[in-house]
Amino acid sequence: MSARRKARELALKALYAYDISGTDPTQISEEIISPSLIKPEAKKFSQSLFFKVIQNIKEADRLIKGHVKSWDFSRIATVEKNILRMGICEFLFFDDIPPTISIDESIELAKKYGDKDSKSFVNAVLDSILKGLKPKERTKR
């Protein structure tokens, strides 16, 4: 497993903890990401992704809501929401990651942590969001 995939898994776990507990993001990062034994650059990426999602959660959720017409947002499982949020933030703020990689990695997370239909759902929503983004909206950082 690549270092970045491990980093994404840590970010997902941290986002899940944030969603269910409402605990301060810095504390969550210190408890979940900081003690991990992954490479320092992967740990930095994990923390950056985690905090970028937290900072931009409303924008990510707005994009998700705009692309899941047949689903009520509240019915989307926490795991899937956070995988989508991560993929969106990679599209918007991480210009070193090709969007196809972000989608592929999101699908892998959905296979591992979601239910049997999660990978198809995540793929469809992220693909739709990516197609709807204007080139200047990609990588806003």
N, C-alpha and C positions, 0 to 999 in steps of 0.2 A: 504494500500500500504506500502511495506517495506521501511525502511529508505534508503537502498541501491538502490532500484528502483528510489526513489525520487532523490538520488544523481546522478544516471545515467541520469535521465531526465535533471537535471541541467547541467551536463557535455555536453549532446547533444545540449542543447540550447546555451551553451557557444561556442561549436565548430561551430555551425551554424553561430553564430554572427561573429566568427573569419573568417570563409570562405567568408561570404558576405561583411564584412567590411575591413578586413585586419588590424584591430586595434590590438595594442599590447596585447598579451595574458594576461599579468598581469592586465591590465586595464579591460579587459573583465571579468576575474575572480573576480575582485573587484566589478564590476557592477552587475554581474549575480549570482555568487556563494556565495560570502561573505555575502551579505545581506539576504540570505535565512534563514528561520527559522527551518531548519532541524537540527537534532542532530549533535553535534560537530564532532563525529567520521564519520558520513555520509558526512558532509561538507568536511572533510579532504580527504575522499575517492574521492569525486567529483572533488576536485582540483587536486588530484594526477592523476586521470584518464584523466582529461582535459589536463594537462601539459605533461603527458606521450604520449598522442596521438599527440600533437603538436611536441614534440621532435622526434617522430618516424613516422611522417606522410609519408615520402618517402618510408620507408620499408613497411608500411601498404598498401600503394597504389600499390607498386610492387607486393605484394601478391594478392591483389584484381585483378589487371590486369592479373596475371597469372592464375586466376581461373574463369574469365568471358570471355571465348573465343568467345562467340556469341554476346557480347555486347561491344560497344565502350565505354571506360572508361568515356569519356566526356558526354555520354548520361545518366549515372547513376545520379539520383537526389542527391542533396547535403545532404538531410536527410539520405538517404540510405548509401551514402558514409561514413558519419560520424558514423552511427550505425555500419557499418562493421569495420571501423577503431577502434572503441571502443572495439568491440568483439575481434579483433586481438590483441590489446594491453593487454586485459585481459588474453588471451592465453599466450602471451609472457612474461608479466611482473608481473602478480598478481598470485603468486603461491598459495594463500589462496582461490582462486575461482576455483572450478571445471569447466572444459571447457563446460560441459553440462549446467551448470547454466549460463555461459556467453552467450551461444547460446539461451537458453530459454529467458533470459532477453532482448537480442537483438531482438528476435521475438516479444516480448511484446512491445518494443519501436516502432518497425516497424508497428505493428497493430495500435498503437495510433497515430503515427506521419506520417506514410507513406500512400501510396495509397493501394488499395485492394490487389494488388499482391506483395506488399513489403515483407510481412512476409515470403512467399515462397521463394522469391529471397534471402533474408537475410539468411534464414535457409540453403538453398542449397550452397551458397557461403561460409558461415562460416564452414559448415560441410566439404566441400571440402578442405578448407584451413587447418582445424584441422587435417584431415586425411593425408595431405601432409607434415605436420610438423614432423620433427624428434623429439624424446623425449628430446634431449639436447637443441633443439630450443625453447621448451616450457619453460617459465619462465627464461628469460635471465637476470633478474636483479641481 
